[in-house]
Amino acid sequence: MNHQYHHAKLGLSGSDSRLAKFFPYGRSFFAFLNRYKNKSKTETGKAVKKSTITHSQISFGARDTYEHIDSAKTGNTPPKKHLKRFFLIVMFVAVVFLIMLVKSKTITEFNIHPLLFAYSICITTFFLFRILGALYYNASFKRVVSPDDRYVCEPTISFVIPCKNEEKNIAETISKCFQAKYPREKIEVVVVNDGSTDNTMRVLEGIRKKYRNFKIINWENNRGKRQAMVAGFKKSSGDIIIQLDSDSYIYPESVVEIVKPFGHAEIGAVCAHADPKNTNDNFITKMQAAYYFVSFRIFKAMESSLFSVFCCSGCSSAYRREVVLPILDKWRNEKFLGLPVTWGDDRSLTTWVLKQGYKTIYTDRAKACTIVPNDFKTLMKQQLRWKKSWIVNSIITGRFLIRKHPFIALIYYFPLVIISFFNPVVLFFAFIYPIIFGITPVFYILGVLLVTTLLAIFYKSINNNDNYWIYLYPWSILTVFILTPMMAYAFLRIQDRDWGTR
Amino acid sequence: MINKHLRKIKIIFFIKVGFIAALVIFFLFVLKDNRIFTFSNLRYQFDYVRYSYKASRQDFTREPINPEDPRRCVKSVPVLLFHGISGREDGVNITQEKFWKRMLHLKKMGAETISIDDFISFQKGQKCITGKPLLLTFDDGRKDSFYYTDPILKALDYQASIFIITSRSLADGGSANSFYLSENELQHLANTNRWDIGSHGNKAHESEIISQNGEMGHYYGNKLFLPAENRLESDIEFFSRIDSDFSESKAMIESSFNKPARSFSFPFGDFGENGNYGEAMDVVLGLAKKHYDLSFYQFRPRSEDGFRGNYSSYSTSSLAKRISIDPSFSIQDITQIIDASYDIDLPYDEEFGNDKRWIRLSGEVDFEKDELIFQRKNGLAMAYLDGSYLWKNYEYQMEIGNQPEEESISLLARYRNNLDYVSCQFDRNIIRVRNQQGGLNKEISRAEVLEGAYSPDSKNTLGMRVVKDEVQCSINGVDVMDTKVMDIPRIGGIGVKLWDATKQEKKINRVTSISARSIKQIIKVPKPADDENKEDAVEVGKKYLPYSISHFNQNQGWKKTWGENIYIGNALAIKAADNTTGGSAYLEGAENWKNYSLRANLDWPKGSNFVVSVRRKDEKNYIAFNVGKSYIKLEQYVDGKRKVIDEVANKWDLPKKDLDVKINIKDNRISCFLDGKKILSESKKLDKSLDQGGVGFKSWDKKLGKSEIIIKRVEAVER
């Protein structure tokens, strides 16, 4: 393989101070303080910007947009916005305090068992850590891709899209790939038609005429997503393989962003930020929009600050070819309790990448969108599949993680696994059990609402564009009543390897 | 680069996890026992603001409680028991809003709460309480009894007492309980100075096995069954169990709050009346008295018979009754219960207001316009006048409508309860005097009605008079019966009983006027031969022991000797005239009192000294208890010559109002008390010539016209 791209240069240029790197809010606060002081600085800033524009003219034009976003983050922000941020921080602290209060009350009012007390302390610590860890995302991400990087790597990219019976969506997905703001000759698209029974093949044939660098693998019989992906990966030729679902795409302007982190040789996979395309369908999709935002921008972002995202989402992730190719066969034939694992391909592939010793990160600059289930039944099937995949992969990942990355395993991964496995039990004893005995589990409900509020504040502080944060509340209620008990159900149905939605 | 950065991030995250964990642990432990950030407290603060606002919109300026005499000392205080406050009303608990309405109503009717210490002093006759005093109590030490009620009490400036189950609130810190107040919370409760803490037993609020068959019973009322030995407790075991429970809970309260635990309330109100051990009641009451100054039992005004108030000095036992306020009571019910439980003075004229002082025992008793209507049920209608418990020698008349042939009308006097009273029974042609004693009714004497004296078909005025043990019955002002009754209650109120042997229903009789007046001085020619009656002989102008006065007026023998005497309301003010440094007065006719205990309740608004004199023979011979601002002296005057017997510095912070003075004098021993505290005690130094004499008061100050004391009550009993 030819590595024609340069390793990006890391630097601290343009930022206020080292301290400010680790305090994203503090950083804007400093910027606010220096607003008038820095007039001379902005002139040099302009010069920098000018040079980037000239550079980007050669490669792509999207740079301006992101330059703009960066300047909004670091530069002169109106005081009103700072006031709002300050208010959100105060809210955040107040809610944390209230959570502690509720916790302390559960201890006194129910004469808690010491073990349960320890568990309670751990879970609170972990949850707060997880949320606060997400605050480091920006600082950490800048280590990989600095907004001021003048050296942009432009390797060849291949989009691999497995599809089955997708005559409606596939054309749009493919055309979006070719519209990417990226040197056209470096783009390649591989579609695997995994035994479609509708007109998918005919649509693909039609598209083939329009584009060069467009490859089709056509299977008469359905062989499964994993098999399709493996075939696609093998057929592709790009240095970076971007895996997409048939109904998802990466916004053409931000394709370059998912490629940028590969400038570092340690990076094995990059996960883009995905939002539902059909958000406005109904209540269920709005709820998922809020949930997607939180799970990407908070939970994945937190994992990303440790350079270990445990699941590069299947709908839009990029892999380094040289990392993925050697493991494809092992991944394809992966078994759990004697049966082949059909679902959880994305999580599993990420695990293999991590196992190879590469880093995986998440970038909020590459935006993707996907179609989410808009009816309750499909959503439940999807969730059940995810839960099963989580169970299977948590065990597989846990085995090597403790040896390779004991720190991450102990501080983050094992608590996460234990908590998610114990949650149904805790739910029963803290919520269902009191109800059976006629006690209203006020504290539990309050705790759930407060934690949701914490997430909502975080949501609001990052994403000011929409107000879907309010749907976090119904989502957390859904989580308490259905998704958490579902974990127990997933354990029972772990040997049922059926896909569910297809 | 990334790996290097990852190391840094690891360190930061590690510190962060540690920091958050430390923060969580710290907060959990700090907040665990905090009182400020609790739902109860936040709710409490919110309620306080709410009720303060509501209270501020109320107009509590009201008519004087007793227009003629605002400073009259009451002789009876009602104690109310509220069970609990909860979100939903049930048979025991009421809602907070309802509790507020009740308290607000009590405040509006002029009731003021007192502390348990005041109540104990009152009960012992050591303290004068004016107005409409009330003692509020709560049992069990439940959280709701504090958090839901205290904002209301605070807003209305009320206080209350709470009786805690020490094993549930104080044992092992008692912090891990969601229902009972913890020690921490009780500490706070005690610090508000609105609450007194009493005991509700230590382990006594449990039900225990009391028989071989596994029957359950109350801890105090029964001997427990010992399954290991297959027998009931022995007398000694019972005694020691009860004794240790009393002392344990007392000790726990005292060690926790550093205050004496003076009061106790029986769990379930049970002190052994109906248990499996006949002597339980004696043992339990005896032990309660040993450990506590006061024990409370419950009294249900709907179903139980008896005077509602707790009467001062006459209750020799340390028992007091609490009126259990049921959730079903309306505000009117509560008003009537409380109003009726204060004592009434003689003379008394029934105004047929709607205060329901007439307590129905049987049948229907109602007010209608200017009438009291009796309606028999099962042939019987019976009622008594609450508040008349302390009446002693009195006569009363009532005008009653025509008497059906089969009906007999009884006037009751010295009514103490359903079991003890005397009665004049008027039938169409026979008058009887009956004595009901311990539930047994005995005819004492009977007389036939003279022709023309009584016409049962029209209105008649029936009367009854009790003086000492003498009972008289009268019809239309004519005495028809006069007899002595043995074993008659010393004090007691009045009542009416209508009885129909044929048990005809729905007969109504109307009482259109009732009036009673006291008989204080009876002129009677002593019979020297009759030794038994000697004691009862009464002379005009002479004062006998026991002596008691709380309504002063010109005709009661208090003579001015110096300065000015002014009668204000029912009190006597002894003050300096414009040209004197002091004033004085003495009780005429008390010169031959010998060994006695004098107690006086007075206000001391002005002047540097006041003097209470005893063994006062005349102007020049007496013993003076001289209370000054800086010293207290005991002096004796023999033929005008002063001699100081004893002197101490006045280190006591004496109140300006309701000062309680007590002097015990017997033979040549004297001891003096102020506000229940012993100040001076001397023996053998008294001059032999001062062996008998009455009482007097004096006020004094260096400056002219500057001294004053107001005597509100004087009592003297023989020693």
Interface residues (C-beta under 8 A of the other chain):
Chain A: L10 F22 F97 M100 L101 K103 S104 K105 I107 T108 E109 F110 N111 S120 I121 C122 T124 T125 L128 F129 L132 G133 Y136 S140 R143 V144 H264 E266 I267 S305 L306 F307 K359 F407 I411
Chain B: M1 I2 N3 H5 L6 I9 K10 I12 F13 F14 K16 V17 I20 A21 V24 I25 F27 L28 F29 V30 L31 K32 D33 N34 F37 T38 F39 S175 A176 N177 S178
